[in-house]
Amino acid sequence: MIHALAEEGVAVEATASDTDAFAEGPVKDWSSPEYVKRQIDLLQEGLTQVLFDDYSVVIKTEPGDPIWGNLAMHINVAINAARNAIARAEKSEALAAMRLSLEQKNQELEAAVEQLRRRNAELDAFVHTCSHDLRTPLVSMQGMVGLIMEEFGSNLEARGQHYLGRLQANVVHLEQLIADLQQVALAGRDGSPAQPADLDQIVRYVVNELSETSEARKITFEVGELLPVLAVGAHVEQVMRNLIGNAVKYLGDTPEPRIEIGSVRRDDVVECWVRDNGIGIDPAYHEKIFEMFQRLHDVPVEGTGIGLAIVKKVIEGAGGRVWVESALGQGATFRFTWPAV
């Protein structure tokens, strides 16, 4: 079976017996020069279009002319075959170009990832070195201040003792900052493989650690369903210790302090939250609080402002994200996602 094209230019299925249809109507006389010239002109016109890459050409048949009908049919089949071959070639070239482009993009992405990995390694090494080099003189300073206070403190006036006390407090604060910098550098980088982690057990352990503070302040903990996550247990514990600890710090003087902890499954992640009814956070600071050394300065609490930066780094390193929902005087809800088991 072959494809022929009828007079209107519509493709039809034709068999060998279909050529009899060309004999319908008055039989054309090929002895007529005018008729032959017209057929040649039609053929020349069609083939000229093909020569200029126009493969939409259809050589029309003539009813009652089996000779011209067969010739037109075979020419149309050849043109159609050429059109299909060109289309396949163009598709193949397009696919090859796409494949090459994809390979180039992958190479660029791999190079960018490698560059980022090197920069992170350099940053971690820098933080570690600075932390080590800074700690040595601080330890020396603290020792000297302690000796001065012990041996000469009784001979100093109140102002002198106050200055030494402030110096010692600042040295302790700097030591804590250095320790926190090391935590940021190492956060989520211990190389342990992720495995199913019992979030409920981790949270109850952290809450139990805070039992003395929570009992003294009469804080109510409401722990809902906590689904297991795919994680390094120590990383989840670090996140929960920071978030729950922050909730305790920023409860303020709320008459009935309450902290809620829960989770819910969302597709392939578990969304967790830690909610308090404390002082709340101005929406203008919702992004800023996740940066290093950023604190709510109008709130007198202990800390260096590094905890939420650690939380963000650990969670994003595990493939999740963290955000806060809060307003002044309306408490705060910290939410984060973690790969589900």
N, C-alpha and C positions, 0 to 999 in steps of 0.2 A: 504494500500500500504506500502511496506517495501523496504529498500535499500539493494540490493544485489551487489556483486562484481564479475565481469566476470573474465575469465581466465587471461586476461592481467592486472588485478588489477585495472580497471577503474570502478568507481561507476556507477550503472545503476538503473533505476526504475524497480521494479519487482512486479508483481501481482501473485495471487495464480495460475493463469493459466500458468504463465511463467515457472513454474517448469517442464512443459512438454518438454521444450527445452533441459533439461538435458538428455532426452531420445534419442536425436539425435545421430547418429553415432552408431557404434557397442556397444551393451549393455555390460557393464562391469560385469565380473564374480567375485562375492564376495566369491566364494568358492575357489578361487586361493589364497594360502597363500602369494605368492609374492606380489600380488596386494594389499591385506589387509595390509601387513607390510609396503608397500610404503605409503599408505594413513595415517597409524598411525604415521609413521616417519614425514610426512609433518605436521600433526596436532601437534605432539610433538614439532617440530622445531618452529612452529608459536607461540604456547602457551608459549614456553620458552622465546621468545622475549618479549611477553606481560608481563611475570613475571619480566623481567628486565626493565619495564617501556617503552618499545618500542611499541607504539600503531599505528605504521605505517604498521603493519602486515596485509597481505591479504592472506587468505586461498584460494588457487586457486581451481576452480571447474574442474570437469572432464566431458567432453562431453560424453553423453551416459550413465551417472551414476546419476540417480535421487536421490539415497540415499545419496551419498557423496555430490552432489550438494546442496540438502536441508540442510545438516549438515553444509557445508561450508558457505552457505548463512546466516544461523542463527548465527554462530560464528562471522562472519564478522559484522553483525548488532550489536551484543553485544559489540565487540571491538570498533566499531564506537561510540556507546552510551557512553562507558567508556571514550573514548578520549574526547568527547564533555563535559562530566560531569567534567573531570579534568580541561579542558580549562576554563569552567565557574568558577570553584573553584579558579583557579589561577588568573583569572581576578578579582574575588571578593576580593581576598587577596591583589592584587595590588592596587585596588581602596581603600581598607581600609587603606593600608599603606600610600597612597597618601593623604588621608583625614587626617590621624594622623599627617603626616608631615606638611600639610597646617595649621592645628590647632596649631601646635608647632610654626610655623613661625609667625602666627598671634599673638600669645602670646608674642613672642620675640619682634615683631614690636610694640605692644601696650606698652610693658615695656620700650622700647627705647624712644617712644614718650612721655611717662609719665616722664621718666628721663630728657628728653630735656625740657619738660614743667617746671619741678621743677628748673632746672638750669637757665632757662630764668627768672623765677620768682625771684630766688636768685640774679641774676645779676641786674635785675631791682631794687630790694630792695636795693642792694649795691650802685648802681648809685644814687638812690634817697637820701639815707642816706648821702652819701659823698657830694652830691650837697648841701643838707641842712646844714650839719656841716661845710662845707667850706665857704658857703656864709656869715655866721655870722661874722667870723673874718675879712673877706674882707670888709664887710660894715663898720666895726669898723675902719679898716685901711684907707678906703676912707674918712671917717669922720675926722679922725685925720689929714690926709694930707691936707684936705680942710681947717681945722682950722689953721694949721701952715702957709699955703699960705696966708690966710686972715689976720692973726695977725702979722706974722713975715716976710711975703714975701717982703715987702718994705725994710727990713733991710738986706736981703740976696743979695749976689753978683749974677751976671748973672749965674754963674756955679751952685750955690745952687738952684736957681729957676729952672734951667734946670733939675737938678736931681729930684727935687720934681715933676716937670711936667712929667718926665719919670715914676716915681713911680706911680703917679696917673693914667697915661695911661695904665700901666701894670695891675693895680688893675681893671680897667674897662675891659681890655681884659680877665682877669681871670674870672670876673663875666659873660662875654659873653660865655666863654668856659663852665662854669658850667650850664648856661641856655641851651646851645646846648646839653650837656650831658643828661639833663632831657628830651629834645625833642627826642633824640635817644631812650632813655629808654621807652618813651611813644608812640613813632611813631607807628601808626596802631594798638594801643592796647586799644582804648576807648570802645570796645565792641558793638558799634552800628551795626545794621544789614545792609548788603549791599542792595541797591535798585537802580533802574535806575537813573543815574546821567547825567545831561545835561553838557557834556564836553564843548560844544560851549559857553554856558553861563559862565562857570567857567573860561575859558581862557580869554574871553573878560573882565571879572571882574579883573583878574590879570594884563592884559595889560593896562587897564584903571588906575590901581594903579601906574603903571610906566610911566604914561603920561608925568609928569613933566620932568623926566630924558630923556625920548625918544624924547620929543620936543626940549630939550636943545641940544641934540646930533644929532638931525635930523635922528633918527632911523626909518626905514620903517618896519612896521609889516605886513606880508602877512599871513592872517588866512584863511586856506582852509576849506574843509568839516571836521567837527568834530563830529564823531558818538557818540551816548550815550553809556555809559559803566555801568556795574553792580558794584557799589562801594559805599563806604561812601563818600559823597561829600567833606567833610573836608579833607579826605586823598588825593583825586585827586587834590584838590586845593593846598595842601602842596607840592605835587610833581611838579605841574606846576609852582608854585611860585619859587621854587628852580631852576628848569631847565631854565625858562625864565629869572630869575634874573641872573643866571650864564652866559647866552648868552649875556646879556647886559654888564656884567662886563668884559667879555673877547673879546669884539669887537675890542679892541685896538684902533689904529688910522686909521681904515679902512675909506677911503674917502666917501663911500656910504654904511653905515652900514645897514644891512638888517637881519631880523629874520623871518623865515617861520615856521608856525605851521600847522600840518595837521594830518590826520588819514586815515586808510583803514581797511576794514574788512578782516580778515584771519581766515577762519573756525569759531571756537567758541571764538575767541578773537579779540579785536581791537588793531591794531598796531598804535601807535602815535609817532610823532617825533617833535623835536624842532631843527631847523637848523639855523646856523648863518654863516656869512662870515668873522668871526674874525680871531684871531691869530692861531687857531688850536691847536691840542695836539699831541705830539709825540706818535706814536703807543706803545712805550715802557711803557707809563704811562696809557694806556687805562684801565687796571684792577686796578691799584694802586689808581686812583683818587676816587674810590668808597669806599675806606677804610677811617676810621675816622682820622681826623686831617691831611689829605694829601692835599697839595696844590701845584700849579705850582709856585715854589719859585722865578722863574725869572720874574714873572708878579706882579707888585705892585698893588694889589687890596685888598679891605677890606674883612674880613671874617675869620673864624676859621678853615675852611676845613672840616666842618661837614655836609654841605648841601647834597652832593651826597651820603653820607653814609645813611642819612635819606631817601633819594629817593629810594635807593636800598632796605632798610628794609621795607618800606611801600609797594613798588611794589611786592616784593617777598612774603610779608605777604598776599597779595591779590591773589597770585597764578600766577603772571606774571614774567617777567624778563626785565632787562634793560641793554643796551650796548651803546657804542659810536663808531662812524665811523669818523675818523679825521686824519689829517696829519698837520705838522707844516706849517703855512702860508696858509692853505686851508680851514679854517673854521672848524666847528664841527657839527655833527648831532647826537643828543641823541635820541635813540629810546627805546620804552618800550611797553610791551603788557599788556592788562587788559581784564578780562572776558567781553564778549559782552552781551548785553541785549538780 
